[in-house]
Amino acid sequence: MKILVAVKRVVDFNVKVRVKADQSGVDLANVKMSMNPFDEIAIEEAVRLKEAGIATEVVVISAGPTQCQETLRTALAIGADRAILAETDAELQPLAVAKILKAVCEKEQPQLLIMGKQAIDDDSNQTGQMAAALLGWPQATFASKLTVANGEATVIREVDGGLETIALTLPAVVTTDLRLNEPRYATLPNIMKAKKKPLDVQPVAAMGIDVAPRLKTLKVTEPPKRSGGIKVADVAALVAKLKNEAKVI
């Protein structure tokens, strides 16, 4: 069984995001970038399926500029067998990425497409669902447990009322949640081995896919700064402020 894992290069989660002076977007100059944390969970799950003898090959794909090769090398160091970069400098929105994934799936013919439930930069939570719709594959989002056997994937997902268990006929799309697993760290020997693993660069322009943005960002602003707290003398003063100033009671 072949598994395709989609990963995204995003601003590292430890970095404080800055807005550009003209409010046109986020300032990415000299900012540390890394793999989307939810996608790390996806690649870890795919590697575990391979280690269990369920999967025979794990292919990782990313879409974006040349720098995405670093992210793909990280995935290869974790345990993926080979990587594909759909290279483009254009802005890629979820629908465009879903179209790219559809084209790659039609070529690679994986039995399972795994990715994080969302990216921490845009928080769209759309790519997995759109890819499943374009491919006509069943989907399971927010997976907290995944089991694959006999051409079927069983997924436990967290919903508002508790846990939901669903069965999918392969091929299928699965998006990963935080509780699915704990991603491993790439060891130095594996990082060195990853440099020799195949990485295929395919220009998006040559795929014949329309990746033009459907949405336009008008303005990006920072959230308002929180004001400092105050101390009150007694309960009566607290109730008065909640009623007259905060107007919550």
C-alpha positions in Angstrom: 0.0 0.0 0.0 1.3 3.4 -0.9 0.6 6.4 1.3 0.9 10.0 0.1 1.4 12.6 2.8 0.9 16.4 2.2 3.1 18.8 4.3 3.2 22.5 4.4 6.0 25.0 5.1 4.8 27.5 7.7 6.2 30.1 10.1 7.6 28.2 13.1 5.1 28.0 16.0 7.6 29.5 18.4 7.9 32.7 16.3 5.9 35.8 17.1 4.2 36.7 13.9 4.7 40.3 12.7 2.3 42.2 10.3 3.8 44.1 7.4 3.8 47.9 7.8 1.4 48.3 4.9 -0.9 45.7 6.4 -0.8 43.6 3.2 0.1 40.4 5.0 2.5 38.7 7.4 6.2 39.6 7.4 8.2 36.5 6.4 11.6 38.2 6.0 14.3 36.4 8.0 11.6 34.4 9.9 12.2 30.8 10.9 10.1 28.4 8.9 9.3 24.8 9.7 6.8 22.0 8.9 3.2 22.5 10.0 2.8 20.7 13.3 -0.3 18.8 12.2 1.5 17.6 9.1 4.3 16.2 11.4 1.6 14.1 13.0 0.5 12.9 9.5 4.0 11.9 8.4 4.6 10.1 11.7 1.4 8.1 11.3 2.3 7.1 7.8 5.8 6.0 8.9 4.3 4.0 11.7 2.0 2.2 9.2 5.0 1.4 7.1 6.9 0.1 10.2 3.9 -2.1 11.0 4.2 -3.7 7.6 0.8 -2.2 6.4 2.3 0.3 4.0 5.0 -0.4 1.5 5.9 3.2 0.5 5.5 6.6 2.0 5.6 9.5 -0.4 5.6 13.1 0.9 4.5 16.1 -1.2 4.6 19.9 -0.6 3.6 22.8 -2.8 5.3 26.1 -2.8 8.7 27.8 -3.5 12.1 26.1 -3.7 12.6 26.5 0.1 10.0 23.8 0.7 12.7 21.3 -0.1 14.0 21.8 3.4 10.6 20.8 4.8 10.5 17.7 2.5 14.0 16.7 3.7 12.7 16.8 7.2 9.9 14.5 6.3 12.4 12.2 4.6 14.5 12.2 7.7 11.5 11.1 9.8 11.0 8.1 7.5 9.4 8.9 4.2 10.8 7.1 1.2 10.7 9.9 -1.4 9.5 13.4 -1.9 7.7 15.5 -4.5 7.8 19.3 -4.7 5.1 21.0 -6.7 7.2 24.2 -7.2 5.6 27.6 -7.6 6.2 31.1 -6.2 2.5 31.9 -6.6 0.2 32.3 -3.6 -1.5 28.9 -3.1 -5.0 28.9 -1.4 -6.6 25.6 -0.3 -8.5 24.9 -3.5 -5.3 25.3 -5.5 -3.4 22.9 -3.2 -6.3 20.4 -3.5 -6.1 20.5 -7.3 -2.3 19.8 -7.1 -3.0 16.9 -4.7 -5.6 15.5 -7.1 -3.1 15.6 -10.0 -0.4 13.9 -7.9 -2.8 11.3 -6.6 -4.0 10.5 -10.2 -0.3 9.9 -11.1 1.0 8.2 -8.0 -2.2 6.1 -7.2 -1.9 6.0 -3.4 -4.3 4.1 -1.3 -4.3 6.7 1.4 -3.8 10.5 1.4 -2.9 11.9 4.9 -2.4 15.5 5.9 -2.8 17.7 9.0 -6.4 18.9 9.7 -5.2 22.5 9.2 -2.2 24.7 8.8 -1.2 27.0 11.7 -0.7 30.0 9.3 -4.1 30.3 7.7 -6.2 27.9 9.9 -8.4 27.2 6.9 -9.1 23.5 7.5 -10.2 23.1 3.9 -7.5 21.4 1.8 -8.3 17.8 2.9 -12.0 18.1 2.4 -11.5 19.8 -1.0 -9.1 17.1 -2.1 -11.5 14.4 -1.2 -14.3 16.1 -3.1 -12.2 16.5 -6.2 -10.9 12.9 -6.1 -14.3 11.5 -5.2 -12.8 9.6 -2.2 -14.3 9.1 1.2 -12.8 11.2 4.0 -12.3 11.2 7.7 -11.3 14.5 9.4 -9.8 15.2 12.8 -8.6 11.6 13.2 -7.4 10.7 16.8 -6.9 7.0 15.9 -6.3 5.3 12.6 -6.4 1.6 11.8 -5.9 0.1 8.3 -6.7 -3.5 7.4 -8.3 -5.4 4.5 -8.6 -2.5 2.2 -10.5 -0.4 4.8 -9.5 2.4 7.2 -11.2 2.7 10.5 -10.9 6.1 12.0 -11.9 7.4 15.5 -12.5 11.1 15.5 -13.4 13.5 18.2 -16.8 15.3 17.9 -18.7 17.5 20.2 -20.7 14.6 21.7 -17.7 12.4 22.3 -16.0 9.9 19.9 -17.2 8.9 16.4 -15.9 5.7 14.7 -16.2 5.5 10.9 -15.0 3.0 8.3 -13.7 4.1 4.9 -13.1 2.1 1.8 -9.7 2.8 0.4 -8.5 4.9 -1.3 -9.4 7.6 1.2 -8.4 11.0 2.6 -7.6 11.3 6.3 -6.7 14.5 8.2 -4.9 14.2 11.5 -5.7 15.7 14.9 -3.3 16.4 17.8 -4.1 13.2 19.8 -3.3 10.8 16.9 0.4 10.4 17.9 3.5 12.0 19.2 5.9 12.8 16.3 9.4 11.6 16.6 12.6 13.7 16.3 14.7 13.2 13.2 18.0 11.7 14.3 21.3 12.9 12.8 22.0 9.6 10.9 18.5 9.8 9.3 19.0 13.5 8.4 22.2 12.5 6.6 20.4 9.6 4.8 17.5 11.9 3.8 19.9 14.0 1.7 20.3 11.0 -0.6 16.7 10.1 -0.9 14.9 11.1 -4.2 13.2 14.5 -4.3 11.3 15.2 -7.6 10.7 18.8 -8.4 7.7 19.4 -10.7 6.8 22.9 -11.7 3.1 23.7 -11.1 3.0 25.6 -14.4 3.7 22.3 -16.2 0.8 20.5 -14.5 -1.9 22.5 -16.4 -3.6 23.5 -13.1 -5.4 26.8 -12.5 -4.0 27.9 -9.1 -5.2 31.5 -9.4 -6.4 32.8 -6.0 -10.2 33.0 -5.5 -9.9 35.2 -2.4 -8.2 38.5 -1.9 -6.8 39.7 1.4 -7.8 43.3 1.9 -6.0 44.0 5.2 -4.1 42.2 7.9 -4.0 43.7 11.4 -2.6 42.6 14.8 -5.1 41.8 17.5 -5.7 44.7 20.0 -3.3 44.8 22.9 -4.8 43.6 26.2 -5.2 46.2 28.9 -3.8 45.6 32.3 -5.9 44.2 35.1 -7.0 46.2 38.2 -7.6 45.3 41.8 -10.8 46.1 43.6 -11.4 46.6 47.2 -14.2 44.2 47.9 -17.0 42.1 46.3 -19.3 45.1 46.0 -16.8 47.0 43.9 -16.2 44.0 41.7 -20.0 43.6 41.1 -20.3 47.3 40.3 -17.5 47.2 37.7 -18.9 44.0 36.1 -22.3 45.6 35.9 -21.5 49.2 34.9 -18.1 49.0 33.0 -17.9 45.4 31.6 -21.7 45.1 31.4 -21.6 41.4 31.7 -24.2 41.2 34.5 
